[in-house]
Structure formats: C-alpha cells, structure tokens
Amino acid sequence: MTSQGYGAPYAAEPRHPGWPARLGPLTVRAGTVALRPVRLLDGGEWSRIRLRDREYLEEWEPTQAGHWHERNAHWAWPPQWASLRGLARRGQCLPFAITVDGAFAGQITIGNIIRASLRSAWVGYWVSSRLAGGGVATAAVALVTDHALAVAGLHRLEATVRPENSASLRVLAKVGYRQEGLFLRYLDVAGAWRDHLCFAITDEDRGEGLASRLVAKGLATPPEQR
Ligand SMILES: CC(C)(COP(=O)(O)OP(=O)(O)OC[C@H]1O[C@@H](n2cnc3c(N)ncnc32)[C@H](O)[C@@H]1OP(=O)(O)O)[C@@H](O)C(=O)NCCC(=O)NCCS
C-alpha cells in the first residue's frame, strides 16, 4: 500500500481523453471494420442479432436476471445505451459499436476504467455469428487497444476469458495480449462460477501500434490497399 492509501487510484479526474471517438477503418476477410460510439438507434439490429445468436453468445456472457428474450428485446436497449452513455460521460467506460461495411455487427467496450496511478481497465466484446472467423473481433480489439493506450491515457488493459472459449483466446493471441494467470471461479457466466484465464497488455507492448502489426502480418489491410 502506498502512502496515499488504496483510495488514490479511484479518485475522480476532471477530464476523460479519448471519448467520443471513431476508430478504424481496417479491412479484414469479413469486410471493413470500424468502431463508433453506441447509438440509441442501434437497438433494432442489436436486438435482432442477439435474439438470433442466443446459443452463440449466452455460453460466454455474465449471468443476468431475467429471460434472454426480455433482456435482449428491442425495448431493453434504450436503458442499456443510456447507462453506457452515462458511464462514458463520467470517464468510466468507452462503449463502442463494431460496424462491418457500415452495418452494426457487435460491441466492444473498455470498462471499469481506473486512472491515477493504476490507469487500467478491462476489454469485453461480441460479434454477430454471421461474421464468425472473419477477423472482425481481432481488428476491433487491436483498434480499441491502440486507442485506449495511446489516446485515452490508459497503461494496462485486461481481458478475462473462459479456457473453453477458443475463438476469444485466438483473438487475444493474434492481437498480442499475454496470458498472466488463471482466476478460479472468477465470474458467474451461464449460471455458474467459471474459471477464467487472465490476459493483459500494457503500453510498453504496443510498439508502433497493434493495428499496424496486424497489417504487417497480413491479417488486415487499410481500406485503400484492398
Ligand atoms: C469471440 C468472438 C468475439 C470472436 O469473433 P470473430 O470476429 O469470429 O473473431 P476473429 O475472426 O477475429 O478470430 C477468431 C479466431 O478464432 C478461430 N476460432 C473460431 N472458433 C474456434 C474454435 N472453436 N476453436 C479454435 N479456433 C476457433 C477462428 O478461426 C479465428 O482464428 P484465425 O483467424 O486464426 O482463423 C465471437 O466468437 C463471439 O462474439 N463469441 C461470443 C461472445 C464471446 O465469447 N465474447 C468474448 C468473451 S471473452
């Protein structure tokens, strides 16, 4: 414990760099990926995709009260959007919609932002099953990580993933997150306390940029080179 005590990292800071923002584009197999703030008008597509993709998503998402159909109905979006917008205005999260060729395709959120001497947050994401394996999440994680570390002033990002979630493990490996540990019975997911692997990246790992690294590895192209 430092001389300032545990309270110091949680102290509010007057400015919240990096929000609002538009990130990308970056072109991958599935199309051209860009990130923008979530909008009230995303509700229709958000609900349509999430009702269709229940089986694909529910296995990996934190347990919540209520039935999937109620929680993901069109009318469930406005309060979620308002809550995300409020957190973003207070500098506590960066809630992005992922778009592919201009259409809503999922979400990526930097959450639980803590500044001062910690400057840390988590990253969470989901992508429509119709685009699975198309490189969308990889591009989105690279773009948002570059932004959080280079522009929003964070030093470290963490991602926690169930060991069974092969697709998400692969995404983090491609972007360059390193595995740091195993959290036992960490999070209530799909109705039970699940172990999670902890991955992290810090600003020192970013080099010339993670999106540029994807391009150099041939995993993405800036759109003009397509
Ligand atoms: C995880 C998720 C975001 C990945 O999105 P995506 O756009 O398909 O990801 P990408 O295409 O960028 O990369 C996925 C990689 O995993 C691989 N993959 C997919 N399913 C796999 C499996 N069952 N086993 C091994 N690899 C798998 C893909 O082949 C791809 O790797 P490649 O590019 O080397 O071929 C998406 O599956 C999803 O939304 N899942 C449900 C929600 C979720 O799990 N969120 C993350 C919680 S930690």
The ligand as an ORCA input file, in Angstrom:
! r2SCAN-3c Opt
* xyz 0 1
  C     -15.083    -14.461    -29.565
  C     -15.642    -13.712    -30.755
  C     -15.822    -12.246    -30.391
  C     -14.671    -13.851    -31.945
  O     -15.151    -13.039    -33.010
  P     -14.657    -13.244    -34.519
  O     -14.952    -11.997    -35.257
  O     -15.156    -14.516    -35.049
  O     -13.066    -13.371    -34.280
  P     -11.904    -13.426    -35.394
  O     -12.459    -13.887    -36.684
  O     -11.179    -12.132    -35.362
  O     -10.921    -14.521    -34.793
  C     -11.434    -15.756    -34.340
  C     -10.347    -16.797    -34.443
  O     -10.719    -17.928    -33.671
  C     -10.743    -19.061    -34.501
  N     -11.789    -19.938    -33.981
  C     -13.120    -19.788    -34.034
  N     -13.726    -20.804    -33.405
  C     -12.754    -21.605    -32.956
  C     -12.719    -22.827    -32.238
  N     -13.865    -23.409    -31.858
  N     -11.528    -23.367    -31.959
  C     -10.363    -22.787    -32.334
  N     -10.335    -21.614    -33.024
  C     -11.510    -21.047    -33.311
  C     -11.019    -18.536    -35.885
  O     -10.612    -19.457    -36.879
  C     -10.152    -17.283    -35.860
  O      -8.771    -17.591    -35.961
  P      -7.960    -17.487    -37.360
  O      -8.117    -16.064    -37.842
  O      -6.570    -17.819    -36.977
  O      -8.594    -18.455    -38.296
  C     -17.024    -14.300    -31.194
  O     -16.866    -15.674    -31.375
  C     -18.118    -14.051    -30.181
  O     -18.762    -12.997    -30.198
  N     -18.354    -15.038    -29.299
  C     -19.392    -14.929    -28.281
  C     -19.093    -13.867    -27.229
  C     -17.699    -14.029    -26.649
  O     -17.193    -15.122    -26.495
  N     -17.076    -12.903    -26.329
  C     -15.744    -12.894    -25.733
  C     -15.828    -13.215    -24.285
  S     -14.193    -13.310    -23.589
*
